[in-house]
Amino acid sequence: MTGRRSPRWSQWVIGAYLLLFFAYLFGPLLIMAVTAFNSSSFPRVSPWECLTFEWFVRLVEDQRLMQGLRNSLIIAFGVVVLSVAIGLAGALFLTQIAARSRAGTYTVFISPILMPGVVLGIATVLFWDRVAGSIGMAYGGLFYDGIFLTVLGQSCFIASYCLLVFLARLQRFDSQLIDAALDLGATNTQAFRRILLPFLKPAIGGAAVIAFLASFENYNTTVFTISFYNTFTVEVAQKVRLGIDPTISALAVIVIAISLVAALANEAGQSHQQRRLEGHGRGFVAFFTRNPAAVLAALAVGVIVVVLAFAVQHDPAACKARALEQRLERQQQYQPATPAPAAPTQSAPAAPGARDLNPGQGSFGDVFRGGLAPGSTPTPEPTPAPTPDTRSLNPGQGMFGDVFGGGLAPGTTPAPESHEGDSEE
């Protein structure tokens, strides 16, 4: 009985779904790759200004980013060594213990994956600070070094990833091979090195790659343990937070190219090895002839290489000058017109009930005496005339008469004191 063919519309639906799925996955990467070659200071595709490669040059010339890259590589190397060793030891331990205690031990080994990276980072700093204090280590020692603490903090959970990789590989291992080697006189070390380790070789490579990538892109744990150092991921996060520029797009292009080359090389190597085991040759050629996606990826890598080679001789200075002139013209075009100065208006006639103010006086009249209006001369205050009931004061006496004898008024000469009374006595 032959199967019934699916209708044509269902094939179109499946094709449209796959197209949307891959557009969702690779669309942002494609747009970011295009923005790396636009001369605009902000990463954008439209409007397109000029073809330039200066963002790759600026990326290389960024000293903080390059220093962060070196620190990330050092940390990733330490994490790979420590995590692979811990993961392999944990996987071998789980295969040797009793079955009833295996579930609880497995939960303990996997629990760091379930913890937030922020918690792991803070716990790492606090724990090793207490260890340094208990052994009398001064501040600035090994346990206070940011790179050392970052390696320890990241290895806490990355080792669990390596453990899972080794457990998946050990499930297909026949433990009777170890027993046979021991019966034939081999030691445990020889059985591990000549039987178990070659079997785990692919798992070791996969665990190392996973540990390297997980360490290189980690941010949550690293930001608490790195201290005054800086890693590549932390520096990129700071650049994005302070203001993104197309150097991030140039970095994305480089990462995409390296990932494609590494993936193609790995797949081609495995295909070549598989065909050699089957007795066939030309594994690399068969890999590309039977895999259209690999052909497209290889073409994309070739285009990137050609474009980068063309960048050495390309000079976008003239194009950038024209783009600057066009931006200035657009700014002048959309700039609002300056309003014309208003014509002087004649003053309206004064109302019948409005009092006439003296020149130089403000709207409040002459409240502030002294002529505060700019350019005006202060008018002297009029002297009030004496009233009829005011008694005449002697010259040189104050307003209180001669109460304070001696003529204390300023500018007067003290009168000599009379001694008539003394002569009569």
Sine and cosine of phi, psi and omega as CSV:
sin_phi,cos_phi,sin_psi,cos_psi,sin_omega,cos_omega
0.00,0.00,0.84,-0.54,-0.03,-1.00
-0.99,0.11,0.56,-0.83,0.01,-1.00
-0.95,0.30,0.49,-0.87,0.00,-1.00
-0.99,0.12,0.74,-0.67,-0.01,-1.00
-0.95,0.31,0.61,-0.79,0.02,-1.00
-0.95,0.30,0.52,-0.86,0.00,-1.00
-0.91,0.42,0.31,-0.95,-0.07,-1.00
-0.91,0.41,-0.59,0.81,-0.05,-1.00
-0.91,0.41,-0.54,0.84,0.02,-1.00
-0.92,0.38,-0.57,0.82,0.06,-1.00
-0.92,0.39,-0.62,0.78,0.04,-1.00
-0.91,0.42,-0.62,0.78,0.03,-1.00
-0.90,0.43,-0.69,0.72,0.02,-1.00
-0.90,0.44,-0.66,0.75,0.03,-1.00
-0.89,0.45,-0.67,0.74,0.04,-1.00
-0.91,0.42,-0.62,0.79,0.03,-1.00
-0.90,0.44,-0.70,0.71,0.02,-1.00
-0.90,0.44,-0.63,0.78,0.01,-1.00
-0.89,0.45,-0.71,0.71,0.03,-1.00
-0.91,0.41,-0.59,0.81,-0.01,-1.00
-0.90,0.44,-0.75,0.66,-0.01,-1.00
-0.95,0.31,-0.51,0.86,0.09,-1.00
-0.92,0.40,-0.60,0.80,0.05,-1.00
-0.91,0.41,-0.59,0.80,-0.04,-1.00
-0.97,0.22,-0.74,0.68,-0.17,-0.99
-0.97,-0.25,-0.11,0.99,0.02,-1.00
-0.87,0.48,-0.77,0.63,0.03,-1.00
-0.87,0.50,-0.60,0.80,0.01,-1.00
-0.92,0.40,-0.64,0.77,0.01,-1.00
-0.91,0.40,-0.68,0.73,0.01,-1.00
-0.90,0.43,-0.67,0.75,0.02,-1.00
-0.91,0.41,-0.58,0.81,0.04,-1.00
-0.91,0.41,-0.59,0.81,0.01,-1.00
-0.94,0.33,-0.62,0.78,-0.02,-1.00
-0.91,0.42,-0.31,0.95,0.01,-1.00
-0.94,0.34,-0.26,0.97,-0.04,-1.00
-0.94,-0.35,0.16,0.99,0.05,-1.00
-0.99,-0.13,0.67,-0.74,-0.06,-1.00
-0.97,0.24,-0.06,1.00,0.02,-1.00
-0.89,0.46,0.62,-0.79,-0.02,-1.00
-0.95,0.30,-0.25,0.97,0.08,-1.00
-0.91,-0.41,0.71,-0.71,-0.05,-1.00
-0.90,0.44,0.93,-0.38,0.00,-1.00
-0.41,-0.91,0.39,-0.92,0.02,-1.00
-0.99,-0.10,-0.61,0.79,-0.03,-1.00
-0.77,-0.64,0.70,-0.71,-0.01,1.00
-0.98,0.21,0.60,-0.80,0.01,-1.00
-0.99,0.15,0.75,-0.66,-0.04,-1.00
-0.98,-0.19,-0.96,0.28,-0.05,-1.00
-0.57,-0.82,0.47,-0.88,0.11,-0.99
-0.98,0.19,0.86,-0.51,-0.05,-1.00
-0.60,-0.80,0.37,-0.93,0.03,-1.00
-0.81,-0.58,0.29,0.96,-0.06,-1.00
-0.93,0.36,-0.41,0.91,-0.03,-1.00
-0.95,0.33,-0.47,0.88,0.10,-0.99
-0.94,0.35,-0.62,0.79,0.03,-1.00
-0.92,0.39,-0.68,0.73,0.02,-1.00
-0.91,0.41,-0.54,0.84,0.04,-1.00
-0.89,0.45,-0.68,0.73,0.00,-1.00
-0.95,0.32,-0.56,0.83,-0.03,-1.00
-0.99,0.17,-0.11,0.99,0.03,-1.00
-0.97,0.25,0.97,-0.26,-0.10,-1.00
-0.93,0.37,-0.64,0.77,0.01,-1.00
-0.90,0.44,-0.64,0.77,0.01,-1.00
-0.93,0.37,-0.63,0.78,0.02,-1.00
-0.93,0.36,-0.62,0.79,0.07,-1.00
-0.91,0.42,-0.64,0.77,0.09,-1.00
-0.90,0.45,-0.58,0.82,0.06,-1.00
-0.90,0.43,-0.67,0.74,0.03,-1.00
-0.90,0.44,-0.67,0.74,0.04,-1.00
-0.90,0.44,-0.63,0.78,0.01,-1.00
-0.91,0.42,-0.63,0.77,0.02,-1.00
-0.92,0.40,-0.64,0.77,0.04,-1.00
-0.90,0.44,-0.71,0.70,0.01,-1.00
-0.90,0.44,-0.68,0.73,-0.01,-1.00
-0.89,0.45,-0.63,0.78,0.03,-1.00
-0.89,0.45,-0.71,0.71,0.03,-1.00
-0.90,0.43,-0.63,0.78,0.02,-1.00
-0.92,0.40,-0.63,0.78,0.01,-1.00
-0.89,0.46,-0.74,0.68,-0.02,-1.00
-0.89,0.46,-0.73,0.68,-0.07,-1.00
-0.96,0.30,-0.66,0.75,-0.07,-1.00
-0.95,0.32,-0.65,0.76,0.02,-1.00
-0.90,0.43,-0.66,0.75,0.01,-1.00
-0.91,0.42,-0.71,0.70,0.00,-1.00
-0.92,0.40,-0.68,0.74,0.01,-1.00
-0.90,0.44,-0.65,0.76,0.03,-1.00
-0.92,0.39,-0.67,0.74,0.03,-1.00
-0.90,0.44,-0.67,0.75,0.02,-1.00
-0.91,0.40,-0.61,0.79,0.02,-1.00
-0.92,0.39,-0.67,0.74,0.04,-1.00
-0.91,0.41,-0.58,0.81,0.02,-1.00
-0.91,0.41,-0.64,0.77,0.00,-1.00
-0.92,0.39,-0.50,0.87,0.00,-1.00
-0.98,0.18,-0.22,0.98,-0.07,-1.00
-0.97,-0.23,-0.33,0.94,-0.06,-1.00
-0.99,0.11,0.12,-0.99,-0.02,-1.00
-0.93,0.37,0.43,-0.90,-0.08,-1.00
-0.92,0.38,-0.54,0.84,-0.06,-1.00
-0.95,0.30,-0.48,0.88,0.03,-1.00
-1.00,-0.09,0.01,1.00,-0.05,-1.00
-0.95,0.31,-0.59,0.81,-0.05,-1.00
-0.92,0.39,-0.71,0.70,0.01,-1.00
-0.91,0.42,-0.65,0.76,0.02,-1.00
-0.91,0.41,-0.62,0.78,0.03,-1.00
-0.89,0.46,-0.65,0.76,0.02,-1.00
-0.90,0.45,-0.64,0.77,0.01,-1.00
-0.91,0.41,-0.65,0.76,-0.03,-1.00
-0.93,0.36,-0.50,0.86,-0.07,-1.00
-1.00,-0.03,-0.25,0.97,-0.08,-1.00
-0.85,0.53,-0.54,0.84,0.04,-1.00
-0.86,0.51,-0.44,0.90,0.02,-1.00
-0.92,0.39,-0.52,0.85,-0.06,-1.00
-0.99,0.14,-0.20,0.98,-0.02,-1.00
-1.00,0.07,0.59,-0.80,0.05,-1.00
-0.90,0.43,0.52,-0.86,0.01,-1.00
-0.90,0.43,-0.50,0.87,0.03,-1.00
-0.89,0.45,-0.67,0.74,0.01,-1.00
-0.90,0.43,-0.68,0.73,0.01,-1.00
-0.90,0.44,-0.64,0.77,0.00,-1.00
-0.91,0.42,-0.73,0.68,0.00,-1.00
-0.91,0.41,-0.66,0.75,0.01,-1.00
-0.90,0.44,-0.60,0.80,0.02,-1.00
-0.90,0.44,-0.70,0.72,0.00,-1.00
-0.90,0.43,-0.72,0.70,-0.03,-1.00
-0.92,0.39,-0.66,0.75,-0.05,-1.00
-0.91,0.42,-0.76,0.65,-0.05,-1.00
-0.96,0.28,-0.37,0.93,0.14,-0.99
-0.92,0.38,-0.65,0.76,0.06,-1.00
-0.92,0.39,-0.62,0.79,0.04,-1.00
-0.90,0.44,-0.69,0.72,0.03,-1.00
-0.90,0.44,-0.61,0.79,0.03,-1.00
-0.93,0.36,-0.56,0.83,-0.03,-1.00
-0.95,0.32,-0.49,0.87,0.02,-1.00
-0.99,-0.12,0.10,1.00,0.06,-1.00
0.97,0.22,0.41,0.91,0.00,-1.00
-0.99,0.17,0.74,-0.67,-0.01,-1.00
-0.96,0.28,0.32,-0.95,0.02,-1.00
-0.91,0.42,0.71,-0.70,-0.06,-1.00
0.97,-0.22,0.04,1.00,0.03,-1.00
-0.98,0.20,-0.29,-0.96,-0.08,-1.00
-0.91,0.42,-0.63,0.78,-0.04,-1.00
-0.96,0.27,-0.09,1.00,0.08,-1.00
-0.95,-0.31,0.05,1.00,0.02,-1.00
-0.98,0.21,0.75,-0.67,-0.09,-1.00
-0.91,0.42,-0.64,0.77,-0.02,-1.00
-0.93,0.38,-0.67,0.74,0.02,-1.00
-0.90,0.45,-0.70,0.71,0.01,-1.00
-0.91,0.42,-0.57,0.82,0.02,-1.00
-0.92,0.39,-0.63,0.77,0.06,-1.00
-0.88,0.47,-0.69,0.72,0.01,-1.00
-0.93,0.38,-0.67,0.74,-0.02,-1.00
-0.91,0.41,-0.67,0.74,0.01,-1.00
-0.95,0.33,-0.56,0.83,-0.01,-1.00
-0.92,0.39,-0.35,0.94,-0.01,-1.00
-0.86,0.51,-0.64,0.77,-0.03,-1.00
-0.96,-0.29,-0.42,0.91,0.02,-1.00
-0.94,0.34,-0.50,0.86,0.07,-1.00
-0.88,0.48,-0.50,0.87,0.04,-1.00
-0.93,0.36,-0.58,0.81,0.09,-1.00
-0.89,0.46,-0.70,0.72,0.03,-1.00
-0.90,0.44,-0.58,0.82,0.05,-1.00
-0.87,0.50,-0.69,0.73,0.01,-1.00
-0.90,0.44,-0.61,0.79,0.02,-1.00
-0.91,0.43,-0.70,0.72,-0.01,-1.00
-0.93,0.36,-0.60,0.80,0.04,-1.00
-0.90,0.43,-0.64,0.77,0.03,-1.00
-0.89,0.45,-0.58,0.82,0.02,-1.00
-0.97,0.25,-0.62,0.78,-0.04,-1.00
-0.94,0.33,-0.33,0.94,0.03,-1.00
-0.91,0.42,-0.37,0.93,0.02,-1.00
-0.99,-0.17,0.13,0.99,-0.02,-1.00
-1.00,-0.01,0.67,-0.74,0.04,-1.00
-1.00,-0.03,0.94,-0.33,-0.04,-1.00
-0.92,0.38,-0.25,0.97,0.03,-1.00
-0.93,0.37,-0.36,0.93,0.06,-1.00
-0.91,0.42,-0.62,0.79,0.06,-1.00
-0.92,0.39,-0.67,0.74,0.02,-1.00
-0.89,0.45,-0.64,0.77,0.02,-1.00
-0.91,0.41,-0.64,0.76,0.02,-1.00
-0.91,0.42,-0.64,0.77,0.04,-1.00
-0.93,0.37,-0.58,0.81,0.05,-1.00
-0.91,0.41,-0.52,0.86,0.00,-1.00
-0.99,0.13,0.05,1.00,0.09,-1.00
0.98,-0.22,0.08,1.00,0.02,-1.00
-0.98,0.20,0.53,-0.85,0.08,-1.00
-0.99,0.15,0.18,-0.98,0.03,-1.00
-0.89,0.46,-0.61,0.79,0.02,-1.00
-0.91,0.41,-0.68,0.74,0.01,-1.00
-0.92,0.39,-0.63,0.78,0.02,-1.00
-0.91,0.42,-0.64,0.77,0.02,-1.00
-0.92,0.38,-0.68,0.73,-0.10,-1.00
-0.97,0.25,-0.53,0.85,-0.10,-0.99
-0.98,-0.21,-0.29,0.96,-0.04,-1.00
-0.89,-0.46,-0.84,0.54,-0.10,-1.00
-0.96,0.27,-0.67,0.74,-0.05,-1.00
-0.91,0.42,-0.68,0.73,0.09,-1.00
-0.89,0.46,-0.54,0.84,0.04,-1.00
-0.93,0.37,-0.56,0.83,-0.02,-1.00
-1.00,0.04,0.07,1.00,-0.06,-1.00
-0.86,0.51,-0.73,0.69,0.06,-1.00
-0.89,0.46,-0.61,0.80,0.01,-1.00
-0.93,0.38,-0.57,0.82,0.03,-1.00
-0.91,0.42,-0.67,0.74,0.04,-1.00
-0.90,0.44,-0.69,0.72,0.02,-1.00
-0.91,0.42,-0.66,0.75,0.02,-1.00
-0.91,0.42,-0.59,0.81,0.02,-1.00
-0.91,0.41,-0.66,0.75,0.02,-1.00
-0.91,0.42,-0.70,0.72,0.01,-1.00
-0.88,0.47,-0.69,0.73,0.00,-1.00
-0.90,0.43,-0.64,0.77,0.00,-1.00
-0.90,0.44,-0.74,0.67,-0.02,-1.00
-0.92,0.39,-0.65,0.76,0.01,-1.00
-0.91,0.42,-0.58,0.82,0.04,-1.00
-0.96,0.28,-0.64,0.77,-0.08,-1.00
-0.92,0.40,-0.58,0.81,-0.07,-1.00
-0.99,-0.15,0.04,1.00,-0.05,-1.00
-0.94,0.33,0.66,-0.75,0.01,-1.00
-0.80,-0.60,-0.69,0.72,-0.14,-0.99
-0.88,0.48,-0.73,0.68,0.01,-1.00
-0.97,0.24,-0.61,0.79,-0.09,-1.00
-0.91,0.40,-0.61,0.79,-0.09,-1.00
-0.90,0.43,-0.36,0.93,0.03,-1.00
-1.00,-0.08,-0.41,0.91,-0.10,-1.00
-0.97,-0.25,-0.22,0.98,-0.15,-0.99
-0.97,0.24,-0.28,0.96,0.02,-1.00
0.88,0.48,-0.73,-0.68,-0.06,-1.00
-1.00,0.07,0.01,1.00,0.09,-1.00
-0.98,0.18,-0.02,-1.00,0.01,-1.00
-0.55,-0.83,0.66,-0.76,0.06,-1.00
-0.95,-0.30,0.15,-0.99,-0.05,-1.00
-0.89,0.45,-0.70,0.71,-0.03,-1.00
-0.92,0.39,-0.66,0.75,0.02,-1.00
-0.91,0.42,-0.64,0.77,0.00,-1.00
-0.92,0.39,-0.65,0.76,0.05,-1.00
-0.90,0.44,-0.65,0.76,0.04,-1.00
-0.89,0.46,-0.62,0.78,0.05,-1.00
-0.92,0.39,-0.63,0.78,0.03,-1.00
-0.90,0.43,-0.64,0.77,0.02,-1.00
-0.93,0.38,-0.61,0.79,-0.02,-1.00
-0.95,0.32,-0.61,0.79,-0.04,-1.00
-0.99,0.13,-0.36,0.93,-0.01,-1.00
0.51,-0.86,0.92,-0.39,-0.09,-1.00
-0.98,0.20,0.59,-0.81,0.08,-1.00
-0.69,-0.72,0.17,-0.99,-0.08,-1.00
-0.91,0.40,-0.09,1.00,0.10,-0.99
-0.89,0.45,-0.50,0.86,0.08,-1.00
-0.91,0.40,-0.60,0.80,0.06,-1.00
-0.92,0.39,-0.64,0.77,0.07,-1.00
-0.88,0.47,-0.63,0.77,0.07,-1.00
-0.89,0.46,-0.64,0.77,0.02,-1.00
-0.90,0.44,-0.63,0.78,0.02,-1.00
-0.89,0.46,-0.67,0.74,0.00,-1.00
-0.91,0.41,-0.67,0.74,0.01,-1.00
-0.90,0.43,-0.66,0.75,0.02,-1.00
-0.90,0.44,-0.69,0.73,0.00,-1.00
-0.89,0.45,-0.70,0.72,0.01,-1.00
-0.90,0.43,-0.65,0.76,0.01,-1.00
-0.89,0.45,-0.68,0.74,0.01,-1.00
-0.90,0.44,-0.69,0.73,-0.01,-1.00
-0.90,0.43,-0.70,0.72,0.00,-1.00
-0.91,0.42,-0.66,0.75,0.00,-1.00
-0.91,0.41,-0.69,0.73,0.02,-1.00
-0.90,0.43,-0.67,0.74,0.01,-1.00
-0.90,0.44,-0.64,0.77,0.00,-1.00
-0.92,0.39,-0.73,0.69,-0.01,-1.00
-0.91,0.42,-0.64,0.77,0.01,-1.00
-0.92,0.40,-0.62,0.79,0.04,-1.00
-0.90,0.43,-0.68,0.73,0.03,-1.00
-0.92,0.40,-0.63,0.78,0.04,-1.00
-0.90,0.44,-0.66,0.75,0.01,-1.00
-0.91,0.42,-0.67,0.75,0.01,-1.00
-0.92,0.40,-0.63,0.77,0.00,-1.00
-0.91,0.42,-0.67,0.75,0.00,-1.00
-0.95,0.33,-0.50,0.87,0.08,-1.00
-0.93,0.37,-0.60,0.80,0.05,-1.00
-0.92,0.39,-0.52,0.85,0.02,-1.00
-0.99,0.14,-0.08,1.00,0.02,-1.00
1.00,-0.01,0.24,0.97,0.02,-1.00
-0.96,-0.30,0.33,-0.94,0.04,-1.00
-0.91,-0.40,0.00,-1.00,0.05,-1.00
0.83,0.55,0.83,0.56,-0.01,-1.00
-0.93,0.36,-0.58,0.81,-0.01,-1.00
-0.92,0.40,-0.66,0.75,-0.01,-1.00
-0.92,0.40,-0.67,0.74,0.01,-1.00
-0.91,0.42,-0.54,0.84,0.01,-1.00
-0.89,0.45,-0.68,0.73,-0.04,-1.00
-0.98,0.19,-0.52,0.85,-0.01,-1.00
-0.97,0.26,-0.42,0.91,-0.03,-1.00
-0.98,-0.20,0.02,1.00,-0.07,-1.00
-0.75,-0.67,1.00,-0.10,-0.01,-1.00
-0.89,0.46,-0.54,0.84,0.02,-1.00
-0.89,0.45,-0.59,0.81,0.04,-1.00
-0.91,0.40,-0.58,0.82,0.04,-1.00
-0.91,0.42,-0.71,0.71,0.03,-1.00
-0.89,0.45,-0.65,0.76,0.03,-1.00
-0.91,0.41,-0.64,0.77,0.04,-1.00
-0.91,0.42,-0.62,0.79,0.05,-1.00
-0.91,0.41,-0.64,0.77,0.03,-1.00
-0.89,0.45,-0.67,0.74,0.05,-1.00
-0.90,0.44,-0.64,0.77,0.04,-1.00
-0.89,0.45,-0.64,0.77,0.03,-1.00
-0.90,0.44,-0.66,0.75,0.02,-1.00
-0.90,0.45,-0.65,0.76,0.02,-1.00
-0.90,0.43,-0.67,0.74,0.01,-1.00
-0.91,0.42,-0.66,0.75,0.01,-1.00
-0.90,0.44,-0.67,0.74,0.02,-1.00
-0.92,0.39,-0.56,0.83,0.07,-1.00
-0.93,0.37,-0.56,0.83,0.05,-1.00
-0.94,0.34,-0.41,0.91,-0.04,-1.00
-0.91,0.41,-0.37,0.93,-0.04,-1.00
-0.92,0.39,-0.57,0.82,-0.07,-1.00
-0.98,-0.21,-0.07,1.00,-0.06,-1.00
-1.00,0.07,0.74,-0.68,0.02,-1.00
-0.83,-0.56,0.96,-0.29,-0.06,-1.00
-1.00,-0.01,0.31,0.95,-0.10,-1.00
-0.89,0.45,-0.73,0.69,-0.02,-1.00
-0.90,0.43,-0.67,0.74,0.01,-1.00
-0.90,0.43,-0.64,0.77,0.01,-1.00
-0.92,0.39,-0.57,0.82,0.05,-1.00
-0.91,0.42,-0.68,0.74,0.05,-1.00
-0.90,0.43,-0.64,0.77,0.02,-1.00
-0.90,0.44,-0.59,0.80,0.04,-1.00
-0.92,0.40,-0.66,0.75,0.05,-1.00
-0.89,0.46,-0.65,0.76,0.02,-1.00
-0.91,0.41,-0.62,0.79,0.04,-1.00
-0.91,0.42,-0.65,0.76,0.03,-1.00
-0.90,0.44,-0.64,0.77,0.05,-1.00
-0.89,0.45,-0.66,0.75,0.03,-1.00
-0.91,0.41,-0.62,0.79,0.05,-1.00
-0.90,0.45,-0.68,0.74,0.04,-1.00
-0.92,0.39,-0.53,0.85,-0.01,-1.00
-0.94,0.35,-0.65,0.76,-0.04,-1.00
-1.00,-0.05,-0.01,1.00,0.03,-1.00
-0.96,0.28,0.72,-0.69,-0.03,-1.00
-0.91,0.42,0.59,-0.80,-0.03,-1.00
-0.94,0.35,0.58,-0.82,0.01,-1.00
-0.97,0.24,0.80,-0.60,-0.02,-1.00
-0.92,0.38,0.58,-0.81,0.01,-1.00
-0.95,0.33,0.52,-0.85,0.00,-1.00
-0.90,0.44,0.66,-0.75,-0.05,-1.00
-0.96,0.29,0.60,-0.80,0.01,-1.00
-0.95,0.31,0.55,-0.84,0.00,-1.00
-0.92,0.39,0.72,-0.69,-0.02,-1.00
-0.99,-0.14,0.58,-0.82,0.03,-1.00
-0.97,0.24,0.58,-0.81,-0.02,-1.00
-0.95,0.31,0.64,-0.77,0.00,-1.00
-0.96,0.29,0.53,-0.85,0.04,-1.00
-0.90,0.43,0.55,-0.83,-0.04,-1.00
-0.92,0.40,0.54,-0.84,0.03,-1.00
-0.94,0.34,0.42,-0.91,-0.02,-1.00
-0.87,0.49,-0.56,0.83,-0.06,-1.00
-1.00,-0.02,0.03,1.00,-0.05,-1.00
-0.99,0.12,0.70,-0.71,0.00,-1.00
-0.99,0.13,0.46,-0.89,-0.02,-1.00
-0.99,0.11,0.82,-0.57,0.02,-1.00
-1.00,-0.06,0.60,-0.80,0.03,-1.00
-0.93,0.37,0.48,-0.88,0.06,-1.00
-0.89,0.46,0.64,-0.76,0.00,-1.00
1.00,0.00,-0.14,0.99,0.03,-1.00
-1.00,-0.07,0.49,-0.87,0.02,-1.00
-0.99,0.12,-0.20,-0.98,-0.01,-1.00
-0.95,0.32,-0.22,0.98,0.03,-1.00
-0.99,-0.15,0.25,0.97,-0.02,-1.00
0.97,0.26,-0.58,-0.82,-0.04,-1.00
-0.96,-0.27,0.73,0.68,0.00,-1.00
-0.90,0.44,-0.75,0.66,0.04,-1.00
-1.00,0.04,0.98,-0.18,-0.07,-1.00
-0.93,0.36,0.55,-0.83,0.01,-1.00
0.89,-0.46,0.00,1.00,0.05,-1.00
0.91,0.43,0.95,0.31,-0.04,-1.00
-0.98,0.18,-0.14,0.99,0.02,-1.00
-0.92,0.40,0.67,-0.74,-0.02,-1.00
-0.89,0.46,0.73,-0.69,0.05,-1.00
0.99,0.10,0.06,1.00,-0.02,-1.00
-0.99,-0.14,0.42,-0.91,0.00,-1.00
-0.98,-0.19,0.78,-0.63,-0.01,-1.00
-0.89,0.46,0.73,-0.69,0.03,-1.00
-1.00,0.04,0.69,-0.72,0.00,-1.00
-0.93,0.37,0.60,-0.80,-0.01,-1.00
-0.97,0.26,0.77,-0.63,-0.01,-1.00
-0.92,0.40,0.60,-0.80,0.00,-1.00
-1.00,0.10,0.81,-0.58,-0.01,-1.00
-0.93,0.36,0.60,-0.80,0.03,-1.00
-0.96,0.26,0.54,-0.84,-0.02,-1.00
-0.94,0.33,0.58,-0.82,0.03,-1.00
-1.00,0.10,0.40,-0.92,-0.05,-1.00
-0.88,0.47,-0.56,0.83,-0.08,-1.00
-1.00,0.04,0.15,0.99,0.03,-1.00
-0.99,0.12,0.80,-0.60,-0.01,-1.00
-0.98,0.20,0.48,-0.87,-0.05,-1.00
-0.98,0.17,0.80,-0.60,0.04,-1.00
-0.99,-0.11,0.61,-0.79,0.05,-1.00
-0.90,0.45,0.49,-0.87,0.05,-1.00
-0.88,0.48,0.66,-0.75,0.01,-1.00
1.00,0.00,-0.15,0.99,0.03,-1.00
-1.00,-0.01,0.48,-0.88,0.02,-1.00
-0.99,0.15,-0.14,-0.99,-0.04,-1.00
-0.95,0.30,-0.21,0.98,0.05,-1.00
-0.98,-0.21,0.31,0.95,-0.02,-1.00
0.97,0.24,-0.57,-0.82,-0.04,-1.00
-0.96,-0.27,0.69,0.72,0.00,-1.00
-0.90,0.44,-0.75,0.66,0.04,-1.00
-1.00,0.01,1.00,-0.06,-0.04,-1.00
-0.87,0.48,0.54,-0.84,0.02,-1.00
0.94,-0.35,0.05,1.00,0.04,-1.00
0.86,0.51,0.92,0.38,-0.02,-1.00
-0.99,0.15,-0.04,1.00,0.02,-1.00
-0.91,0.41,0.62,-0.79,-0.04,-1.00
-0.90,0.43,0.67,-0.74,0.05,-1.00
1.00,0.06,0.06,1.00,-0.01,-1.00
-0.96,-0.29,0.39,-0.92,0.01,-1.00
-0.98,-0.19,0.79,-0.61,-0.03,-1.00
-0.86,0.51,0.75,-0.66,0.01,-1.00
-0.97,0.25,0.59,-0.81,0.01,-1.00
-0.93,0.38,0.64,-0.77,-0.05,-1.00
-0.96,0.27,0.69,-0.72,-0.04,-1.00
-0.98,0.20,0.65,-0.76,0.00,-1.00
-0.89,-0.45,0.46,0.89,-0.01,-1.00
-0.90,0.43,-0.67,0.74,-0.01,-1.00
-0.87,0.49,-0.58,0.81,-0.03,-1.00
-0.94,0.34,-0.58,0.82,-0.01,-1.00
-0.94,0.34,-0.55,0.84,0.01,-1.00
-0.93,0.38,-0.59,0.81,0.04,-1.00
-0.93,0.37,0.00,0.00,0.00,0.00
